[in-house]
C-alpha cells in the first residue's frame, strides 16, 4: 500500500544537489525547489533512500523524510502561489 512522504533536502554542492533532485523526481512530484511529495510503497521508499544515500555527503548534506497520514495530507495549505491539492489517488511509477 503506497504511503505519502514529504522529502526535503539541504545539499551543499550544486552537482550533488542536481543529482538528488533528479532522483527525487523519479519517485515523486516537486512541490517547491527542495521539497517533493512522494506517494510510494515502503519498498520504493527504501530504494529512494538507498539511491540518495549513494549521492549525498553525510557530513554536509541532509535529507528529511516526513510520513503523512491521510488527514495530514488533506491539511496541506499554501500562502502565495497555489499548490495542487494532495490527492491520495496519485501514484508515481518508478521504472
C-alpha positions as CSV (number, residue, x, y, z in Angstrom):
1,X,0.0,0.0,0.0
2,X,1.5,3.3,-1.0
3,X,2.3,5.9,1.6
4,X,2.7,9.7,1.3
5,X,6.0,11.3,2.3
6,X,7.4,14.8,2.1
7,X,11.0,14.6,1.1
8,X,13.0,17.8,1.8
9,X,16.7,18.3,1.4
10,X,19.6,20.7,2.0
11,X,22.5,19.8,-0.2
12,X,25.7,21.8,-0.1
13,X,27.3,21.1,-3.6
14,X,25.5,22.0,-6.8
15,X,26.4,18.8,-8.6
16,X,25.0,16.6,-5.7
17,X,22.0,18.9,-5.5
18,X,21.1,18.3,-9.1
19,X,21.5,14.5,-8.7
20,X,19.4,14.5,-5.6
21,X,16.6,16.5,-7.3
22,X,16.7,14.2,-10.3
23,X,16.5,11.1,-8.1
24,X,13.5,12.6,-6.2
25,X,11.8,13.3,-9.5
26,X,11.9,9.6,-10.2
27,X,9.8,8.9,-7.1
28,X,7.6,11.9,-6.6
29,X,6.3,15.3,-7.6
30,X,8.2,18.5,-6.9
31,X,6.2,20.9,-4.7
32,X,8.9,23.5,-4.0
33,X,12.6,23.8,-5.0
34,X,13.8,21.3,-2.4
35,X,10.5,19.7,-1.5
36,X,8.9,16.6,-3.1
37,X,5.7,14.9,-2.3
38,X,6.1,11.1,-2.9
39,X,3.3,8.6,-2.9
40,X,5.3,5.4,-2.8
41,X,5.3,1.9,-1.4
42,X,7.6,1.0,1.5
43,X,9.8,-0.9,-0.9
44,X,10.2,2.1,-3.1
45,X,10.9,4.3,-0.1
46,X,13.9,2.0,0.7
47,X,15.0,2.2,-2.9
48,X,14.8,6.0,-2.8
49,X,16.8,6.2,0.4
50,X,19.4,3.9,-0.9
51,X,19.9,5.9,-4.1
52,X,20.1,9.2,-2.2
53,X,22.5,7.7,0.3
54,X,24.9,7.0,-2.6
55,X,24.8,10.6,-3.7
56,X,25.0,12.8,-0.5
57,X,27.9,13.7,1.7
58,X,26.7,12.6,5.0
59,X,28.7,15.2,6.9
60,X,27.4,18.2,5.0
61,X,24.1,17.3,3.5
62,X,20.7,16.4,5.0
63,X,17.5,14.8,3.6
64,X,14.3,14.7,5.6
65,X,11.6,12.1,5.1
66,X,8.3,13.0,6.7
67,X,5.5,10.5,6.5
68,X,2.0,11.9,6.2
69,X,-1.2,10.3,7.3
70,X,-4.4,10.9,5.2
71,X,-5.7,13.7,7.3
72,X,-2.3,15.4,7.4
73,X,-2.1,15.3,3.6
74,X,-5.6,16.7,3.3
75,X,-4.5,19.6,5.6
76,X,-1.7,20.9,3.3
77,X,-2.1,24.6,2.7
78,X,-0.1,27.3,0.9
79,X,0.2,31.0,1.0
80,X,1.2,32.9,-2.2
81,X,1.3,30.6,-5.2
82,X,-1.3,27.9,-5.0
83,X,-0.3,24.3,-4.7
84,X,-2.1,21.3,-6.1
85,X,-4.4,19.7,-3.5
86,X,-3.0,16.4,-2.1
87,X,-4.6,13.5,-3.8
88,X,-4.4,10.1,-2.3
89,X,-5.1,8.6,-5.7
90,X,-1.8,10.0,-7.1
91,X,0.6,7.2,-7.9
92,X,4.1,7.8,-9.2
93,X,5.6,4.9,-11.1
94,X,9.2,4.0,-10.8
95,X,10.8,2.1,-13.6
